[in-house]
Amino acid sequence: MTKCTTFSYRGFKFDMILIMCPQPSDSFIGKAIHTLASSFVLTIFMGCGGPLVGVTVVDERTALENQVLGTYQELNQEVMLVASVRYIDPKGKLKQSAELPPGKKEVARALQRISFNKDDLNRFKALGVVGENTKGGVTLLSPDKVPVEEKPFLDNLLKEENEDRLVVMNRVVETNETLTPQDLPKVHTMFAALNRDKAMKGEWIQLDNEQWVQKKGTQ
């Protein structure tokens, strides 16, 4: 859907066509596509029906998001593909086609464990015990709500989840030639924003101002 509007900037009037896109899916691919498609197309002319001079405007955060999301998706696909390749040796035994390099092996294990721990983590989120923080990790918020017998399990779960997420975020920076270690805090912030977006209604999330709130249906 498109909408035409007029705005002023430094004494000049501009007509602008906004291209409105549907809400993205929760997948990284969906968010990446939505981010690209939702860029503003500024059209400078005397009226909305006049000649078009298209200028695509993408701010710094959007550019970084596109880089990180693209790198994450490539990394995920590459690691899963390589990890899944097997062959049958002359003795009829199933073998790994090639040993994964240390970096890929580490991130493959991290992604696998994140997937394995997902249901347990979601259970504690639904109970209001754990929330998504601003660093791309998870934080224990209400230890008093955790049964004594489950505390060791939860402590280990959070330790594993935060370690694995850090491995993934570090690997995204390492494998993207346009990013440097100095960009890591921005990557953490971006992952945190994505995790907030994916949070379910009623779950605890930490906003950029460090305030903890429960996720609303429209937030």
C-alpha positions in Angstrom: 0.0 0.0 0.0 1.3 3.5 -0.8 0.5 6.9 0.7 1.4 10.3 -0.6 2.3 13.1 1.9 4.0 16.5 1.9 6.7 17.7 4.3 9.0 20.7 4.6 12.7 20.7 5.1 14.9 23.9 5.3 12.3 26.0 3.5 11.7 23.5 0.7 8.5 21.4 0.2 8.8 17.8 -0.8 6.2 15.2 -1.8 6.9 11.8 -0.4 5.5 8.4 -1.2 5.5 5.9 1.6 5.6 2.3 0.7 3.8 0.5 3.6 4.8 -3.2 4.0 3.1 -6.0 6.1 4.5 -6.8 9.5 7.5 -9.1 9.3 7.6 -12.7 10.4 9.6 -13.8 13.4 12.3 -15.4 11.3 15.5 -13.6 10.6 14.9 -13.8 6.9 11.5 -12.3 7.3 12.8 -9.4 9.3 15.6 -8.8 6.9 13.2 -8.7 3.9 10.9 -6.4 5.7 13.7 -4.1 6.7 14.8 -3.7 3.1 11.2 -3.4 1.7 10.2 -0.8 4.3 12.9 1.7 3.3 11.6 5.1 2.6 11.5 6.1 -1.1 11.6 9.9 -1.2 10.2 11.3 -4.4 11.0 14.9 -5.1 8.7 16.7 -7.5 6.0 19.4 -7.7 3.1 17.0 -7.2 2.5 13.3 -6.5 1.6 12.8 -10.1 4.7 14.5 -11.5 8.1 13.1 -12.6 9.8 10.8 -10.1 13.3 11.2 -8.8 13.7 8.2 -6.5 16.2 8.3 -3.6 16.4 5.3 -1.3 17.2 6.4 2.3 18.7 3.8 4.6 19.9 4.9 8.0 23.0 3.6 9.8 21.1 1.1 12.0 19.2 -0.3 9.0 22.4 -0.9 7.1 24.0 -2.6 10.1 20.8 -4.7 10.6 21.0 -5.8 7.0 24.7 -6.8 7.3 24.2 -8.7 10.6 21.0 -10.4 9.6 22.5 -11.5 6.2 25.7 -12.7 7.9 23.7 -14.6 10.6 21.6 -16.3 8.0 24.5 -17.3 5.9 26.4 -18.6 8.9 23.4 -20.6 10.1 22.9 -22.2 6.7 26.6 -22.9 6.1 27.2 -24.4 9.5 24.1 -26.6 9.4 24.9 -27.7 5.8 28.5 -28.6 6.6 27.5 -30.3 9.8 24.9 -32.5 8.1 27.1 -33.8 5.3 28.0 -37.4 5.8 29.3 -40.3 3.6 29.6 -44.0 3.9 33.1 -45.3 4.0 34.3 -48.6 2.3 33.4 -50.5 5.5 29.9 -49.2 5.4 30.2 -46.8 8.3 28.7 -43.4 8.4 31.5 -40.7 8.4 31.7 -36.9 8.6 32.9 -35.7 5.2 35.3 -33.2 6.7 36.3 -32.0 10.1 34.8 -28.6 10.9 37.3 -25.7 11.5 37.4 -24.7 15.2 35.4 -21.5 14.6 32.6 -23.3 12.7 32.6 -26.2 15.2 32.2 -23.8 18.1 29.3 -21.9 16.5 27.6 -25.1 15.3 27.6 -26.4 18.9 26.3 -23.1 20.1 23.4 -23.1 17.6 22.5 -26.7 18.4 22.5 -26.1 22.1 20.4 -22.9 21.7 17.8 -25.1 19.8 18.0 -27.8 22.4 17.5 -25.4 25.3 14.7 -23.4 23.7 11.7 -25.1 25.3 13.1 -24.9 28.8 14.1 -21.3 28.3 10.6 -20.4 27.0 9.0 -22.1 30.1 10.9 -19.9 32.5 10.1 -16.8 30.4 6.4 -17.7 30.5 6.7 -17.9 34.3 8.2 -14.4 34.5 11.4 -15.7 35.9 13.7 -14.8 33.0 13.7 -11.8 30.6 15.5 -10.6 27.5 18.1 -8.0 28.3 19.7 -5.2 26.3 22.9 -7.1 25.6 21.3 -9.8 23.5 21.3 -12.2 26.5 18.9 -13.4 29.1 18.7 -12.3 32.8 17.3 -14.0 35.9 14.7 -11.6 37.3 12.8 -13.4 40.0 14.9 -16.1 41.7 12.3 -16.3 44.5 9.8 -17.8 42.0 12.2 -20.7 41.2 11.6 -23.9 43.1 14.7 -24.9 45.1 15.2 -28.2 43.2 15.2 -26.3 39.8 17.7 -23.5 40.7 20.8 -25.5 39.7 19.2 -26.4 36.4 18.1 -22.8 35.7 21.5 -21.4 36.6 23.2 -23.8 34.2 20.5 -23.1 31.5 21.2 -19.3 31.6 24.9 -19.9 31.6 24.7 -22.0 28.5 22.3 -19.7 26.7 24.3 -16.6 27.3 27.6 -18.3 26.4 26.0 -19.7 23.2 24.5 -16.4 22.2 27.8 -14.6 22.7 29.6 -17.2 20.5 27.0 -16.6 17.7 27.3 -12.8 17.9 31.1 -12.9 18.0 31.1 -15.2 15.0 28.8 -12.9 13.1 31.3 -10.1 13.5 34.3 -12.3 12.7 32.8 -13.6 9.5 31.6 -10.2 8.2 34.4 -8.2 6.5 32.5 -5.0 7.0 32.3 -5.4 10.8 35.1 -5.0 13.3 35.3 -5.9 17.1 34.3 -2.3 17.8 30.9 -3.0 16.2 30.2 -5.8 18.7 28.2 -3.6 21.1 26.0 -2.5 18.3 25.5 -6.2 17.3 24.5 -7.0 20.8 22.0 -4.2 20.8 20.6 -5.3 17.5 20.2 -8.9 18.6 18.5 -7.7 21.8 16.0 -5.7 19.7 15.2 -8.8 17.6 14.8 -10.9 20.8 12.4 -8.3 22.2 10.4 -8.4 18.9 10.1 -12.1 19.1 9.1 -12.2 22.8 5.6 -13.4 23.6 3.0 -11.2 25.2 3.5 -11.0 28.9 7.2 -11.9 28.9 9.7 -9.6 30.4 12.0 -7.5 28.2 14.5 -4.7 28.9 14.1 -1.5 27.0 17.0 0.6 25.7 16.6 2.8 28.7 17.4 -0.2 30.9 13.8 -0.4 32.2 12.2 -3.8 32.5 8.6 -4.1 31.3 6.2 -6.9 30.3 5.8 -7.3 26.6 2.4 -6.0 25.3 0.6 -7.4 22.3 1.3 -4.3 20.2 4.9 -3.6 21.5 
